[in-house]
Amino acid sequence: MLKKLNHVAIAVPDLTVAMAFYRDVMGAEVSNPVHLPEHGVISAFVVFANTNLELLEPLGDSSPIAKYLAKNPEGGLHHLCFEVADMQKATQILENGGVRILDKPKPGAHGQPVVFIHPKDTFGCLLELEEEVS
């Protein structure tokens, strides 16, 4: 079912500072930030040949990232995102196996459908599934 690691997401208290660090200090390519109000975040990607790093800043106090930063003020690893070929099939397999999906599929940062899997069902790590581009 899983195709490849799409990205590792890091919650950051200040997206501009984090982007500058990866771009100016580490010499990496960094995308422009994108506002994703349906997810409550502003997102930017640090682009690598083999995967990406997603930097997430909260959009408002009700953002899941704001809640994460309240517990981890300096930021930290938030989730891993894996690509799947067929989101509907993947969620059906998971739900049939008793795995809790936290939301209905909705467009993510790349415009593809995404869902999150409850971390209590994945050994304490929040996982995101993203439908791969055909």
N, C-alpha and C positions, 0 to 999 in steps of 0.2 A: 504494500500500500504506500509506504513512504518512498519518495523518489530521491530527494537530496535535501541537505540543509540549505535553506534559503537565507536565513540571517539569525544572528544573535542580537537580542534587543537589550539595551542598557537604558535605565531610567536616569535622567540627569536633571539637576536643579536649574541649570541654565544652558539651554541649547546653543546659544551663540558662543559661549565659552568652550563647550565641548567640541563644537564644530571647528573652532579655531585651533584647539589642541591637536585634533587629528589631522587637519589640513596643514597648519603652519609648523607645528613641532614634529609630528610624526611623518609628514610628507605624503599623506594619503589623499586620494580624490574623495571629495565630500559633495553630495548632492545639495541642491537648494532645499530649504525646509518646505514642508507641505502641511497645511492645516487639515486635520481630520476630525471635525467636530463630532461625527458619529461614533468615534472611538475616544474622544476627549483628549486628544494629543496633538502636538506638533511633532513631526517626524522628519529626520534627515538620515541619509544613508552614507556610510563610509564604504566605499566600493573596493573590493578586492577581486582578484582573478577567480578565486575558488568559492567565495561566499561574500556576504555583506554584514556590516555591523549597523544596526538601527539605533539611533539616538532618539530618545523620547522625552519630551518635556510636557507637563500637564497643561491642558487648556481648561482652566478653572478648578475650583476646589472640589468638585464632584468627580473629577477624573480619577480613574483607577491608578494613574501614575502619581497623582497628588497624594493618594492614600499610601502608596508604596513609599514615596519620599518622606511622608510624615514618620514612618518607621525607620527609614534609611535616608537621613537628610543629605548625605553626600552622594547618593545615587547607588546604582549597582545593577547586577544582572537581573533582568526582569523576566525574559522568556526566550525560548528557542522556537524557531519557525521552520517547519518542514513542508516541502511541496508534496502534493498528492495529485494524481491524474484526474480523479473524479471526486469532487467534494461530496456530492450526494451519496455515492457509494461508500466513501470513507466514513462519513458520519453514521450511516446505517450500520456498518460493520462495528463501529465503536459502541453505538447505543445498544446493539444486539449483544455485545459483550459486557454490558453493564457500566460502560465508561460514560461519565457525565460530560456533556457538551455544555459550555457556559452560555452560549447564545446561538441564535440562528445565523447562518452564513450571511455576511454583509461585505461590501467592498472594502478591501484593505488599502494600504499605502500604494500598492501597484495596480489597483483597480480590479484585482481578482478577488473572488469570494474567500473569506477567511472565517475560521472559528477558533475558539480557545477551548482547551480541555482542562477540566478541574485538576489542580495540582495534587490533590489527595489520591487521584487515580493514576498518577504518573510519577510516583516516588518523590513527591515534593517539588517537582519542577513544572512551572506553567509552560504548556506547549501550545503553539499556534499551528494550525494547518492552513496552507494557502494552496488554492488550485493553481496548478502550473499552466502557463500559457501554452496552448496547443500549437 
